[in-house]
Every structure is written in C-alpha cells, then in structure tokens.
Amino acid sequence: MIKILGFILTIAGAISLVMGILGVFGSMDIGMSPWALIILGVIFFIAGIGLLKNRKDTDQT
C-alpha cells in the first residue's frame, strides 16, 4: 500500500512540475500561479521518492 501511495505521489509531483515549468515560461496558462505548482510538485515528488526508497510494503507477509 505504501509503495502505491509513493508511486502516485511521484507521478503527481512530476506532472505538477512539468505544468509549473511550462506555466513559468509562458507556454501554458493554468489558471493559478505556476510557482505554486512548482513548489507542490517538488514536495510531492520528493515525498513519493522517499516513500519508494525507505518503506517496505506492508501488504506482503
């Protein structure tokens, strides 16, 4: 379960980072501050990678 959450956070962070960077450089209008997307993307990406690296899956016996 923890690895699934880590994978989802990593993917969400990567998508948020890409959208934020495209918003900063002006090629995409998102409707919110692109800097907020970049900050959230970094937080989610680092949290997801941390979960994937340091946690063992609790569903396995």
N, CA, C and O atoms as a Maestro MAE file, in Angstrom:
{
 s_m_m2io_version
 :::
 2.0.0
}

f_m_ct {
 s_m_title
 :::
 protein
 m_atom[244] {
  # First column is atom index #
  i_m_mmod_type
  r_m_x_coord
  r_m_y_coord
  r_m_z_coord
  i_m_residue_number
  s_m_chain_name
  s_m_pdb_residue_name
  s_m_pdb_atom_name
  i_m_atomic_number
  :::
  1 25 0.818 -1.196 0.000 1 A "MET " " N  " 7
  2 3 0.000 0.000 0.000 1 A "MET " " CA " 6
  3 2 0.858 1.254 0.000 1 A "MET " " C  " 6
  4 15 0.537 2.235 -0.672 1 A "MET " " O  " 8
  5 25 1.951 1.220 0.757 2 A "ILE " " N  " 7
  6 3 2.808 2.400 0.843 2 A "ILE " " CA " 6
  7 2 3.513 2.637 -0.491 2 A "ILE " " C  " 6
  8 15 3.711 3.784 -0.890 2 A "ILE " " O  " 8
  9 25 3.893 1.562 -1.181 3 A "LYS " " N  " 7
  10 3 4.550 1.736 -2.475 3 A "LYS " " CA " 6
  11 2 3.588 2.304 -3.514 3 A "LYS " " C  " 6
  12 15 4.003 3.063 -4.389 3 A "LYS " " O  " 8
  13 25 2.322 1.948 -3.429 4 A "ILE " " N  " 7
  14 3 1.330 2.506 -4.349 4 A "ILE " " CA " 6
  15 2 1.174 3.998 -4.098 4 A "ILE " " C  " 6
  16 15 1.126 4.786 -5.043 4 A "ILE " " O  " 8
  17 25 1.094 4.389 -2.837 5 A "LEU " " N  " 7
  18 3 0.994 5.805 -2.492 5 A "LEU " " CA " 6
  19 2 2.243 6.560 -2.948 5 A "LEU " " C  " 6
  20 15 2.135 7.672 -3.464 5 A "LEU " " O  " 8
  21 25 3.411 5.977 -2.766 6 A "GLY " " N  " 7
  22 3 4.647 6.598 -3.222 6 A "GLY " " CA " 6
  23 2 4.677 6.780 -4.728 6 A "GLY " " C  " 6
  24 15 5.126 7.812 -5.229 6 A "GLY " " O  " 8
  25 25 4.197 5.774 -5.450 7 A "PHE " " N  " 7
  26 3 4.145 5.863 -6.910 7 A "PHE " " CA " 6
  27 2 3.194 6.965 -7.358 7 A "PHE " " C  " 6
  28 15 3.514 7.730 -8.268 7 A "PHE " " O  " 8
  29 25 2.021 7.050 -6.720 8 A "ILE " " N  " 7
  30 3 1.041 8.081 -7.070 8 A "ILE " " CA " 6
  31 2 1.591 9.473 -6.771 8 A "ILE " " C  " 6
  32 15 1.434 10.386 -7.581 8 A "ILE " " O  " 8
  33 25 2.235 9.642 -5.616 9 A "LEU " " N  " 7
  34 3 2.818 10.939 -5.273 9 A "LEU " " CA " 6
  35 2 3.930 11.323 -6.244 9 A "LEU " " C  " 6
  36 15 4.048 12.490 -6.616 9 A "LEU " " O  " 8
  37 25 4.735 10.365 -6.655 10 A "THR " " N  " 7
  38 3 5.815 10.651 -7.594 10 A "THR " " CA " 6
  39 2 5.263 11.097 -8.942 10 A "THR " " C  " 6
  40 15 5.748 12.071 -9.518 10 A "THR " " O  " 8
  41 25 4.259 10.398 -9.448 11 A "ILE " " N  " 7
  42 3 3.658 10.759 -10.734 11 A "ILE " " CA " 6
  43 2 2.974 12.121 -10.647 11 A "ILE " " C  " 6
  44 15 3.120 12.947 -11.549 11 A "ILE " " O  " 8
  45 25 2.221 12.363 -9.558 12 A "ALA " " N  " 7
  46 3 1.551 13.655 -9.390 12 A "ALA " " CA " 6
  47 2 2.564 14.789 -9.282 12 A "ALA " " C  " 6
  48 15 2.347 15.870 -9.831 12 A "ALA " " O  " 8
  49 25 3.656 14.552 -8.587 13 A "GLY " " N  " 7
  50 3 4.697 15.562 -8.472 13 A "GLY " " CA " 6
  51 2 5.351 15.869 -9.803 13 A "GLY " " C  " 6
  52 15 5.612 17.031 -10.115 13 A "GLY " " O  " 8
  53 25 5.617 14.842 -10.588 14 A "ALA " " N  " 7
  54 3 6.235 15.051 -11.896 14 A "ALA " " CA " 6
  55 2 5.308 15.827 -12.827 14 A "ALA " " C  " 6
  56 15 5.757 16.722 -13.543 14 A "ALA " " O  " 8
  57 25 4.025 15.492 -12.822 15 A "ILE " " N  " 7
  58 3 3.059 16.213 -13.657 15 A "ILE " " CA " 6
  59 2 2.958 17.662 -13.218 15 A "ILE " " C  " 6
  60 15 2.922 18.565 -14.053 15 A "ILE " " O  " 8
  61 25 2.912 17.888 -11.915 16 A "SER " " N  " 7
  62 3 2.825 19.246 -11.392 16 A "SER " " CA " 6
  63 2 4.075 20.055 -11.730 16 A "SER " " C  " 6
  64 15 3.981 21.235 -12.066 16 A "SER " " O  " 8
  65 25 5.240 19.424 -11.642 17 A "LEU " " N  " 7
  66 3 6.480 20.114 -12.014 17 A "LEU " " CA " 6
  67 2 6.480 20.519 -13.484 17 A "LEU " " C  " 6
  68 15 6.852 21.644 -13.817 17 A "LEU " " O  " 8
  69 25 6.072 19.623 -14.355 18 A "VAL " " N  " 7
  70 3 6.050 19.926 -15.789 18 A "VAL " " CA " 6
  71 2 5.070 21.056 -16.079 18 A "VAL " " C  " 6
  72 15 5.397 21.982 -16.821 18 A "VAL " " O  " 8
  73 25 3.873 20.988 -15.502 19 A "MET " " N  " 7
  74 3 2.887 22.046 -15.732 19 A "MET " " CA " 6
  75 2 3.360 23.380 -15.171 19 A "MET " " C  " 6
  76 15 3.145 24.422 -15.791 19 A "MET " " O  " 8
  77 25 4.000 23.361 -14.010 20 A "GLY " " N  " 7
  78 3 4.507 24.590 -13.419 20 A "GLY " " CA " 6
  79 2 5.608 25.214 -14.245 20 A "GLY " " C  " 6
  80 15 5.629 26.430 -14.432 20 A "GLY " " O  " 8
  81 25 6.523 24.401 -14.743 21 A "ILE " " N  " 7
  82 3 7.619 24.930 -15.558 21 A "ILE " " CA " 6
  83 2 7.090 25.467 -16.882 21 A "ILE " " C  " 6
  84 15 7.553 26.506 -17.354 21 A "ILE " " O  " 8
  85 25 6.132 24.778 -17.484 22 A "LEU " " N  " 7
  86 3 5.522 25.304 -18.706 22 A "LEU " " CA " 6
  87 2 4.784 26.612 -18.432 22 A "LEU " " C  " 6
  88 15 4.780 27.505 -19.279 22 A "LEU " " O  " 8
  89 25 4.161 26.734 -17.264 23 A "GLY " " N  " 7
  90 3 3.478 27.970 -16.903 23 A "GLY " " CA " 6
  91 2 4.435 29.119 -16.658 23 A "GLY " " C  " 6
  92 15 4.130 30.260 -17.008 23 A "GLY " " O  " 8
  93 25 5.587 28.843 -16.062 24 A "VAL " " N  " 7
  94 3 6.576 29.895 -15.803 24 A "VAL " " CA " 6
  95 2 7.127 30.443 -17.112 24 A "VAL " " C  " 6
  96 15 7.306 31.654 -17.248 24 A "VAL " " O  " 8
  97 25 7.394 29.579 -18.066 25 A "PHE " " N  " 7
  98 3 7.970 30.034 -19.320 25 A "PHE " " CA " 6
  99 2 6.915 30.483 -20.325 25 A "PHE " " C  " 6
  100 15 7.258 30.816 -21.459 25 A "PHE " " O  " 8
  101 25 5.648 30.502 -19.941 26 A "GLY " " N  " 7
  102 3 4.615 31.154 -20.720 26 A "GLY " " CA " 6
  103 2 3.959 30.342 -21.805 26 A "GLY " " C  " 6
  104 15 3.161 30.891 -22.564 26 A "GLY " " O  " 8
  105 25 4.252 29.068 -21.922 27 A "SER " " N  " 7
  106 3 3.642 28.301 -23.000 27 A "SER " " CA " 6
  107 2 2.360 27.587 -22.569 27 A "SER " " C  " 6
  108 15 1.750 26.880 -23.371 27 A "SER " " O  " 8
  109 25 1.945 27.765 -21.306 28 A "MET " " N  " 7
  110 3 0.719 27.130 -20.830 28 A "MET " " CA " 6
  111 2 0.059 28.032 -19.793 28 A "MET " " C  " 6
  112 15 0.704 28.477 -18.844 28 A "MET " " O  " 8
  113 25 -1.235 28.297 -19.981 29 A "ASP " " N  " 7
  114 3 -1.979 29.076 -19.000 29 A "ASP " " CA " 6
  115 2 -2.794 28.109 -18.147 29 A "ASP " " C  " 6
  116 15 -3.695 27.435 -18.646 29 A "ASP " " O  " 8
  117 25 -2.473 28.049 -16.872 30 A "ILE " " N  " 7
  118 3 -3.047 27.037 -15.992 30 A "ILE " " CA " 6
  119 2 -4.248 27.567 -15.224 30 A "ILE " " C  " 6
  120 15 -5.174 26.812 -14.928 30 A "ILE " " O  " 8
  121 25 -4.243 28.845 -14.900 31 A "GLY " " N  " 7
  122 3 -5.324 29.418 -14.114 31 A "GLY " " CA " 6
  123 2 -4.942 29.658 -12.674 31 A "GLY " " C  " 6
  124 15 -5.719 30.233 -11.911 31 A "GLY " " O  " 8
  125 25 -3.752 29.225 -12.291 32 A "MET " " N  " 7
  126 3 -3.227 29.511 -10.960 32 A "MET " " CA " 6
  127 2 -1.741 29.812 -11.091 32 A "MET " " C  " 6
  128 15 -1.163 29.678 -12.170 32 A "MET " " O  " 8
  129 25 -1.136 30.215 -9.997 33 A "SER " " N  " 7
  130 3 0.274 30.590 -10.033 33 A "SER " " CA " 6
  131 2 1.142 29.387 -10.401 33 A "SER " " C  " 6
  132 15 1.047 28.338 -9.765 33 A "SER " " O  " 8
  133 25 1.983 29.533 -11.417 34 A "PRO " " N  " 7
  134 3 2.846 28.403 -11.773 34 A "PRO " " CA " 6
  135 2 3.873 28.095 -10.687 34 A "PRO " " C  " 6
  136 15 4.330 26.958 -10.569 34 A "PRO " " O  " 8
  137 25 4.240 29.107 -9.889 35 A "TRP " " N  " 7
  138 3 5.197 28.865 -8.806 35 A "TRP " " CA " 6
  139 2 4.592 27.956 -7.744 35 A "TRP " " C  " 6
  140 15 5.300 27.149 -7.142 35 A "TRP " " O  " 8
  141 25 3.295 28.081 -7.512 36 A "ALA " " N  " 7
  142 3 2.632 27.185 -6.560 36 A "ALA " " CA " 6
  143 2 2.681 25.744 -7.060 36 A "ALA " " C  " 6
  144 15 2.894 24.816 -6.279 36 A "ALA " " O  " 8
  145 25 2.483 25.563 -8.355 37 A "LEU " " N  " 7
  146 3 2.561 24.210 -8.921 37 A "LEU " " CA " 6
  147 2 3.969 23.641 -8.818 37 A "LEU " " C  " 6
  148 15 4.145 22.452 -8.551 37 A "LEU " " O  " 8
  149 25 4.973 24.489 -9.028 38 A "ILE " " N  " 7
  150 3 6.354 24.015 -8.922 38 A "ILE " " CA " 6
  151 2 6.664 23.593 -7.492 38 A "ILE " " C  " 6
  152 15 7.270 22.545 -7.269 38 A "ILE " " O  " 8
  153 25 6.251 24.407 -6.520 39 A "ILE " " N  " 7
  154 3 6.516 24.078 -5.114 39 A "ILE " " CA " 6
  155 2 5.799 22.790 -4.716 39 A "ILE " " C  " 6
  156 15 6.396 21.915 -4.089 39 A "ILE " " O  " 8
  157 25 4.518 22.672 -5.079 40 A "LEU " " N  " 7
  158 3 3.780 21.447 -4.765 40 A "LEU " " CA " 6
  159 2 4.368 20.238 -5.494 40 A "LEU " " C  " 6
  160 15 4.434 19.142 -4.936 40 A "LEU " " O  " 8
  161 25 4.790 20.441 -6.727 41 A "GLY " " N  " 7
  162 3 5.402 19.353 -7.478 41 A "GLY " " CA " 6
  163 2 6.674 18.848 -6.829 41 A "GLY " " C  " 6
  164 15 6.904 17.641 -6.754 41 A "GLY " " O  " 8
  165 25 7.507 19.778 -6.357 42 A "VAL " " N  " 7
  166 3 8.746 19.380 -5.683 42 A "VAL " " CA " 6
  167 2 8.432 18.612 -4.403 42 A "VAL " " C  " 6
  168 15 9.045 17.581 -4.127 42 A "VAL " " O  " 8
  169 25 7.475 19.117 -3.623 43 A "ILE " " N  " 7
  170 3 7.115 18.454 -2.363 43 A "ILE " " CA " 6
  171 2 6.573 17.048 -2.625 43 A "ILE " " C  " 6
  172 15 7.004 16.088 -1.986 43 A "ILE " " O  " 8
  173 25 5.629 16.923 -3.566 44 A "PHE " " N  " 7
  174 3 5.046 15.613 -3.861 44 A "PHE " " CA " 6
  175 2 6.087 14.655 -4.438 44 A "PHE " " C  " 6
  176 15 6.117 13.477 -4.081 44 A "PHE " " O  " 8
  177 25 6.941 15.160 -5.330 45 A "PHE " " N  " 7
  178 3 7.942 14.303 -5.961 45 A "PHE " " CA " 6
  179 2 8.936 13.771 -4.935 45 A "PHE " " C  " 6
  180 15 9.253 12.582 -4.932 45 A "PHE " " O  " 8
  181 25 9.426 14.647 -4.067 46 A "ILE " " N  " 7
  182 3 10.385 14.215 -3.044 46 A "ILE " " CA " 6
  183 2 9.725 13.256 -2.053 46 A "ILE " " C  " 6
  184 15 10.339 12.275 -1.634 46 A "ILE " " O  " 8
  185 25 8.470 13.539 -1.677 47 A "ALA " " N  " 7
  186 3 7.768 12.648 -0.757 47 A "ALA " " CA " 6
  187 2 7.547 11.272 -1.385 47 A "ALA " " C  " 6
  188 15 7.715 10.251 -0.719 47 A "ALA " " O  " 8
  189 25 7.175 11.243 -2.650 48 A "GLY " " N  " 7
  190 3 6.962 9.968 -3.330 48 A "GLY " " CA " 6
  191 2 8.234 9.160 -3.472 48 A "GLY " " C  " 6
  192 15 8.231 7.951 -3.240 48 A "GLY " " O  " 8
  193 25 9.322 9.814 -3.851 49 A "ILE " " N  " 7
  194 3 10.600 9.119 -3.971 49 A "ILE " " CA " 6
  195 2 11.051 8.609 -2.606 49 A "ILE " " C  " 6
  196 15 11.579 7.502 -2.494 49 A "ILE " " O  " 8
  197 25 10.844 9.415 -1.572 50 A "GLY " " N  " 7
  198 3 11.213 8.987 -0.221 50 A "GLY " " CA " 6
  199 2 10.431 7.769 0.226 50 A "GLY " " C  " 6
  200 15 10.988 6.866 0.850 50 A "GLY " " O  " 8
  201 25 9.143 7.733 -0.087 51 A "LEU " " N  " 7
  202 3 8.339 6.561 0.270 51 A "LEU " " CA " 6
  203 2 8.788 5.325 -0.499 51 A "LEU " " C  " 6
  204 15 8.827 4.226 0.056 51 A "LEU " " O  " 8
  205 25 9.122 5.499 -1.758 52 A "LEU " " N  " 7
  206 3 9.544 4.345 -2.551 52 A "LEU " " CA " 6
  207 2 10.900 3.811 -2.102 52 A "LEU " " C  " 6
  208 15 11.143 2.607 -2.177 52 A "LEU " " O  " 8
  209 25 11.780 4.686 -1.641 53 A "LYS " " N  " 7
  210 3 13.118 4.244 -1.257 53 A "LYS " " CA " 6
  211 2 13.171 3.639 0.141 53 A "LYS " " C  " 6
  212 15 13.876 2.652 0.353 53 A "LYS " " O  " 8
  213 25 12.443 4.205 1.097 54 A "ASN " " N  " 7
  214 3 12.683 3.877 2.502 54 A "ASN " " CA " 6
  215 2 11.630 3.002 3.165 54 A "ASN " " C  " 6
  216 15 11.850 2.560 4.292 54 A "ASN " " O  " 8
  217 25 10.522 2.735 2.536 55 A "ARG " " N  " 7
  218 3 9.457 1.979 3.186 55 A "ARG " " CA " 6
  219 2 9.326 0.601 2.569 55 A "ARG " " C  " 6
  220 15 9.477 0.419 1.361 55 A "ARG " " O  " 8
  221 25 9.043 -0.357 3.423 56 A "LYS " " N  " 7
  222 3 8.728 -1.692 2.932 56 A "LYS " " CA " 6
  223 2 7.215 -1.799 2.817 56 A "LYS " " C  " 6
  224 15 6.479 -1.218 3.615 56 A "LYS " " O  " 8
  225 25 6.767 -2.533 1.835 57 A "ASP " " N  " 7
  226 3 5.335 -2.680 1.609 57 A "ASP " " CA " 6
  227 2 4.714 -3.506 2.727 57 A "ASP " " C  " 6
  228 15 5.189 -4.601 3.028 57 A "ASP " " O  " 8
  229 25 3.658 -2.989 3.341 58 A "THR " " N  " 7
  230 3 3.038 -3.662 4.481 58 A "THR " " CA " 6
  231 2 2.045 -4.739 4.056 58 A "THR " " C  " 6
  232 15 1.581 -5.507 4.898 58 A "THR " " O  " 8
  233 25 1.710 -4.811 2.766 59 A "ASP " " N  " 7
  234 3 0.753 -5.814 2.313 59 A "ASP " " CA " 6
  235 2 1.386 -7.195 2.179 59 A "ASP " " C  " 6
  236 15 0.674 -8.199 2.170 59 A "ASP " " O  " 8
  237 25 2.690 -7.260 2.078 60 A "GLN " " N  " 7
  238 3 3.364 -8.541 1.914 60 A "GLN " " CA " 6
  239 2 3.657 -9.150 3.277 60 A "GLN " " C  " 6
  240 15 3.993 -8.443 4.227 60 A "GLN " " O  " 8
  241 25 3.526 -10.466 3.361 61 A "THR " " N  " 7
  242 3 3.804 -11.132 4.640 61 A "THR " " CA " 6
  243 2 5.075 -11.931 4.582 61 A "THR " " C  " 6
  244 15 5.457 -12.555 5.572 61 A "THR " " O  " 8
  :::
 }
 m_bond[243] {
  # First column is bond index #
  i_m_from
  i_m_to
  i_m_order
  :::
  1 1 2 1
  2 2 3 1
  3 3 4 2
  4 3 5 1
  5 5 6 1
  6 6 7 1
  7 7 8 2
  8 7 9 1
  9 9 10 1
  10 10 11 1
  11 11 12 2
  12 11 13 1
  13 13 14 1
  14 14 15 1
  15 15 16 2
  16 15 17 1
  17 17 18 1
  18 18 19 1
  19 19 20 2
  20 19 21 1
  21 21 22 1
  22 22 23 1
  23 23 24 2
  24 23 25 1
  25 25 26 1
  26 26 27 1
  27 27 28 2
  28 27 29 1
  29 29 30 1
  30 30 31 1
  31 31 32 2
  32 31 33 1
  33 33 34 1
  34 34 35 1
  35 35 36 2
  36 35 37 1
  37 37 38 1
  38 38 39 1
  39 39 40 2
  40 39 41 1
  41 41 42 1
  42 42 43 1
  43 43 44 2
  44 43 45 1
  45 45 46 1
  46 46 47 1
  47 47 48 2
  48 47 49 1
  49 49 50 1
  50 50 51 1
  51 51 52 2
  52 51 53 1
  53 53 54 1
  54 54 55 1
  55 55 56 2
  56 55 57 1
  57 57 58 1
  58 58 59 1
  59 59 60 2
  60 59 61 1
  61 61 62 1
  62 62 63 1
  63 63 64 2
  64 63 65 1
  65 65 66 1
  66 66 67 1
  67 67 68 2
  68 67 69 1
  69 69 70 1
  70 70 71 1
  71 71 72 2
  72 71 73 1
  73 73 74 1
  74 74 75 1
  75 75 76 2
  76 75 77 1
  77 77 78 1
  78 78 79 1
  79 79 80 2
  80 79 81 1
  81 81 82 1
  82 82 83 1
  83 83 84 2
  84 83 85 1
  85 85 86 1
  86 86 87 1
  87 87 88 2
  88 87 89 1
  89 89 90 1
  90 90 91 1
  91 91 92 2
  92 91 93 1
  93 93 94 1
  94 94 95 1
  95 95 96 2
  96 95 97 1
  97 97 98 1
  98 98 99 1
  99 99 100 2
  100 99 101 1
  101 101 102 1
  102 102 103 1
  103 103 104 2
  104 103 105 1
  105 105 106 1
  106 106 107 1
  107 107 108 2
  108 107 109 1
  109 109 110 1
  110 110 111 1
  111 111 112 2
  112 111 113 1
  113 113 114 1
  114 114 115 1
  115 115 116 2
  116 115 117 1
  117 117 118 1
  118 118 119 1
  119 119 120 2
  120 119 121 1
  121 121 122 1
  122 122 123 1
  123 123 124 2
  124 123 125 1
  125 125 126 1
  126 126 127 1
  127 127 128 2
  128 127 129 1
  129 129 130 1
  130 130 131 1
  131 131 132 2
  132 131 133 1
  133 133 134 1
  134 134 135 1
  135 135 136 2
  136 135 137 1
  137 137 138 1
  138 138 139 1
  139 139 140 2
  140 139 141 1
  141 141 142 1
  142 142 143 1
  143 143 144 2
  144 143 145 1
  145 145 146 1
  146 146 147 1
  147 147 148 2
  148 147 149 1
  149 149 150 1
  150 150 151 1
  151 151 152 2
  152 151 153 1
  153 153 154 1
  154 154 155 1
  155 155 156 2
  156 155 157 1
  157 157 158 1
  158 158 159 1
  159 159 160 2
  160 159 161 1
  161 161 162 1
  162 162 163 1
  163 163 164 2
  164 163 165 1
  165 165 166 1
  166 166 167 1
  167 167 168 2
  168 167 169 1
  169 169 170 1
  170 170 171 1
  171 171 172 2
  172 171 173 1
  173 173 174 1
  174 174 175 1
  175 175 176 2
  176 175 177 1
  177 177 178 1
  178 178 179 1
  179 179 180 2
  180 179 181 1
  181 181 182 1
  182 182 183 1
  183 183 184 2
  184 183 185 1
  185 185 186 1
  186 186 187 1
  187 187 188 2
  188 187 189 1
  189 189 190 1
  190 190 191 1
  191 191 192 2
  192 191 193 1
  193 193 194 1
  194 194 195 1
  195 195 196 2
  196 195 197 1
  197 197 198 1
  198 198 199 1
  199 199 200 2
  200 199 201 1
  201 201 202 1
  202 202 203 1
  203 203 204 2
  204 203 205 1
  205 205 206 1
  206 206 207 1
  207 207 208 2
  208 207 209 1
  209 209 210 1
  210 210 211 1
  211 211 212 2
  212 211 213 1
  213 213 214 1
  214 214 215 1
  215 215 216 2
  216 215 217 1
  217 217 218 1
  218 218 219 1
  219 219 220 2
  220 219 221 1
  221 221 222 1
  222 222 223 1
  223 223 224 2
  224 223 225 1
  225 225 226 1
  226 226 227 1
  227 227 228 2
  228 227 229 1
  229 229 230 1
  230 230 231 1
  231 231 232 2
  232 231 233 1
  233 233 234 1
  234 234 235 1
  235 235 236 2
  236 235 237 1
  237 237 238 1
  238 238 239 1
  239 239 240 2
  240 239 241 1
  241 241 242 1
  242 242 243 1
  243 243 244 2
  :::
 }
}
